[in-house]
């Protein structure tokens, strides 16, 4: 069974919210259309986000058989637990190495997941998840050092005078999930933007300074 790491961040904790009518397995139909196959069954633990009436109705409507791991039997859920631990350790390391505040955690996990799908080799199959899913080797020439300084072109975001700077200093925080672009934290505008017009400085890390929140300082 192909293990792919799908991370969807909704809200501050990245939890699914039924009140907002967010349907779990949001990409199930797109995946089925892409691979021309149906999802026959899934397996999860007995967490409240999965074992509830609305999720049961969703599985029934989609024709998906929902199986469960035995309660308090972590060895049956070992693969998922190890992947969660790997993402957690990667996130902690990348935040420490880049000196970014903790409120970038969602971007860090998303980037970790993106990279792991393209470079992590399955021992038995000798292929990574991307290669197993798409049938071809991934192109990794676009991968950059997370948290490095970069310069993003101000291409039409605002009017420029004749002698105004054409680029803004930014910090690379990941890859776009919907287009072939990079996610950049613009230090001047203090916003996250996506762009392909980026020049990276993967050596100089002295200019990476973002004020921490009051909660982190405490």
C-alpha positions, 0 to 999 in steps of 0.5 A, a space after each residue: 500500500 502506497 503511503 503518502 503524507 497528505 497534510 491539510 492545515 485548517 485553523 490554528 491547530 490544523 484540525 478538521 471542523 464539521 461546523 465549518 462543513 469541511 469534509 475529511 478526505 477532501 481530496 478523495 474524489 480528485 485522487 480517484 479521478 487522477 488514478 482512475 480507481 476507487 478508495 475501497 477501505 481506510 483504517 484509522 484509530 478510534 480518535 474522535 475526529 474519525 469515529 463519529 456519526 458524521 464521518 461514518 455517514 461520509 464513508 457510507 455515502 462514498 462507499 468506503 469501508 472504515 476499519 479500526 486499529 485495536 484499542 491501545 495497540 500502538 504496534 498496529 498503527 506503527 507506520 503512521 506513528 513513525 511518520 508523525 514522529 519523523 515530521 515532528 523531529 524534522 519540524 523541530 530541527 528546521 525551526 531551530 536551524 532557521 531561527 524562525 519563530 514557532 508560529 511558522 510550524 504549519 509551513 515547516 511541516 508542510 515543507 517537511 512533508 513535501 520533501 519527504 515525499 520526493 526524497 524518502 526511499 522505501 527500503 523494499 521497493 527502492 522508490 520514493 512515494 512520489 515515484 510510486 504514485 506518479 510512475 516517474 522520478 521527481 525533479 528535485 532541482 528546485 529544492 532550496 534550503 528552508 529558511 534561507 534569505 531570498 529576494 522576491 521581485 515586486 512585479 506589480 504588487 504596488 506602483 514603483 517610482 523610478 528609483 524605488 527598489 524592485 525587490 523585497 527581502 524575504 525568507 523562504 518558507 516552503 513550496 506552493 501546493 497549488 502552483 509551481 511557485 515558492 512561498 516567501 515571507 516578505 519582511 517589508 510587507 510582513 505577509 506570505 506570498 507565492 512567486 517564481 521570481 525569486 533569487 535565493 541566498 542559501 549561504 547568508 543567514 544573518 539577515 533572518 530576524 523576525 520578532 517573536 510573539 509575546 507568548 513565545 518570549 514568555 
